[in-house]
Amino acid sequence: MFEGWDAVALARAQFAFTMSFHIVFPAFTIGLASYLAVLEALWLWTGREVFINLFNYWLKIFAVVFGMGVVSGIVMSYQFGTNWSAFSDKTGPVIGPLMAYEVLTAFFLEAGFLGVMLFGLERVGHRLHFVATLMVAIGTLISAFWILSANSWMQTPAGYALNADGQFVAADWLKVIFNPSFPYRLVHMVLAAYLTTALVVGAVGAFHLLRNQNLAGPRVMFSMAMWMATLVAPIQIIAGDQHGLNTLEHQPVKIMAMEGHYESHSDGAPLILFGWPNQSAGKVDYAVEVPKLGSLILKHSLDAPLAGLDTVPRKDWPPVPITFWSFRIMVGMGFLMLGLGLLSLLMRVRGTLYEQRLLHGFAVAMGPAGFIAVLAGWITTETGRQPFTVYGLLRTAESASPLAAPAVGSSLVAFVIVYFAVFAAGIIYILRLMAAPPHPGEQGPSHDVPTRTAGITPAAGVTSAAGITSAAGAAATEGAVR
Amino acid sequence: MMAVDIATIWAFIIAFAVFVYVVMDGFDLGLGILFPLFPAKADRDVIMNSVAPVWDGNETWLVLGGGGMMAAFPLAYAVLMPALYTPMIAMLIGLIFRGVAFEFRWRTTQSKRNRWDIAFAGGSWLATLAQGIALGAVLQGIHVEGRHYAGGWWDWLTPFSLLTGLALVVGYALLGATWLVLKTEGELRDKAYGLSWSLLFAMLGSIGAVSIATPFLHIQYAQRWFAWPNVILTAPVPIAVAAVTILLLRSLAKRRALLCRAWDQHVSLHRAAEHHHLAGGLAGEQSDLHAVRRRRAGAAHSRIYGVGLLGLPRQGEARERISLMPDKQNPGRSQRPLAQRLLWFAALWLLGVGTVAMLSFGLRLWLAPK
């Protein structure tokens, strides 16, 4: 099997597959961790029971999602070496430290406080537990910071030098970390994570409102989620536009692929709304376009000239059809989110936020929209960087491990089978948790199984093992004892 | 003296990460390995819960090892990972199955729970075997040309790597068994004691087999191990193994693992604190009630006393009171302080190093006098 296949293509398929599965979980946990921190803060502040019920309700879902994020993340961190060893060799001195910092600053923080967050509400006192929740939320954000810095460096490399072995080495760490596209990407991704979470929370709230409009929990979470959509969706569109302008400056070829601009336009490029990019012919078939609008959006001038892919050697072309369409899917989702936010605002002003069944149905349908947008966005930016892993400097074909196609093919098949089996089960469990509405006296993960109610070993594990293991855990325990 | 440069520091950091990973995740992988031997659902719940809050922290060390290696030794990382492709992928898949089982087994309906128990046990076996095989594959050497791995994708599979794989399974299983001794009580703990005995001897056998096989892999190993002055560094290892084995045998014979003393204290402390709480702060005078409780704890429900409290408010006070209380079940038990035990251990180690150094030095003078 796989004898005649291209090992690099298989390795790319494997990375794309495992990465796509992985990104879904962090996108959700980044948003959910912050949402949980907000819920707990509101509970501590107002003392309203509905907030702690919602907190415990979403904490159970968080536990499942976080576990899946951890295990799919370990795969990512080792795949750089197993499948992209030439890339690891060349960029390790730059990318490696960024990932090591992620582990040291973010993962240990999360891991140290996660046990307290999941199992400790009744044991460590409410304020300390809130600190733990806050630490986990901050940990997820720090993690996003480092990993997006590493990715952005691959998109817009800066602050590096080449050594005698052909390796990239850091000449200026500040320039490496804060490379040109990093601030835009970080804002865009964190907002995307928040929006994704808001849409899921809103969909769950709307789902239960469709059944019963008088439940306190669904009303509160639906209202909170719709505020988030109303406020963040427009900001996200602006952030995305700014990110696009930044990309035009540093990765113009990616913009050409996103816009389907095979040809150069000397006086005002059109905005191609839809069409089918024909890579071999070098033009967009069946194009529906608005004249001059492309230049207006990208250059803020109707007649500004825009270069096309015809100015770029063919061997440096990204796979335009994928980039083109994934970009449109992302943008489409973004405008649907904006629509949901505005519609909910209208209903809120009219005072029918909790009664309008059509709005609730729309919100339920939009539940997975955030994930679709996140995936489409990442596909846009990652395929738009092709055929390079480090933009303009290191080709994808030169990055791969010297592996035989059957080896990569078998691992790809194994990952596909395992991921669909395992993560499908996880998603079913999450949906099952979501299908029941939050009820008064909702219990967290430590209480929904009888053995844990007895206060068994989870706490013991944290107390004694954390003392041995990590400083973060030890600090948590120490704080816990006081 | 060896120059201390950034590479050396990183080598120590990574060695430390791997060491901590093996010890910490070894416990919970070992539990997965032992899982088939504990068919009762109640036992399995206790076993899983004993590591549920810490397993992801333990695996973070694995990510640090990988990330640190990519950062500090990208060439080694780039050569090793493709060479270990199949074991690495197997390890990752094993870790997925066992990692998700921690949450999933609580989310499924009762009748189907066994499915994730199988995933937990099977994933732990697979990941451990793969780690051991990877270690063996590195020890036996890999084919490198230029800056790339140049071997095939089945090069790692040899009798030696399979031996190291099985040896690691035994080692982790022993860690898991002693963890259960540490963390549980009652019948579960009795069973863990029994397992620790047989696993200890199995591990000694594995250590012996791997130690005998290694010098025959490459002549360099034998040269490095037995040449002066390296022997100063290698000789204490078997002596330390012997010392730790004796300690463990002693503790097992007294039905008390080395660390377990501290744990006993901890458990009784928790009980006392509970009484302290219930009885309005009169824990010190409630020893009869305590004894009743303990006797009852010996029965079926005892295992739920595998408890430590995350936020025990009066731990400091309780500790003082408790340490003064006579232990009624084991009157002869001594409570040596931790520092004393550590000192003893350090002394033993130094003695071992000193003895071997002198012996080798004498041997050298006798063989090649100058």
Interface residues (C-beta under 8 A of the other chain):
Chain A: A63 V64 F66 G67 M68 V70 V71 S72 G73 I74 V75 S77 Y78 F80 G81 T82 N83 S85 A86 S88 D89 K90 T91 G92 P93 I95 G96 P97 M99 A100 E102 V103 L104 F107 F108 A111 G112 L114 G115 V116 L118 F119 G120 R123 V124 G125 L128 D165 Q167 S401 P402 L403 A404 P406 A407 S411 A414 F415 V418 Y419 V422 A425 G426 Y429 R432 L433 P445 D448 V449 T451 R452 A454 G455 I456 T457 P458 A459 A460 G461 V462 T463 S464 A465 A466 I468 T469 S470 G473 T477 A480 V481
Chain B: V20 M24 A42 D45 V46 N49 S50 V51 A52 P53 V54 D56 G57 N58 E59 T60 L62 V63 L64 G66 G67 G68 M69 M70 A71 A72 F73 P74 L75 Y77 A78 V79 L80 M81 P82 L84 Y85 T86 M88 I89 L92 I93 L95 I96 F97 G99 V100 F102 E103 F104 W106 R107 T108 A119 R147 H148 Y149 A150 G152 W153 L182 K183 T184 W263 H266 I304 G306 V307 G308 L309 L310 G311 L312 Q315 G316
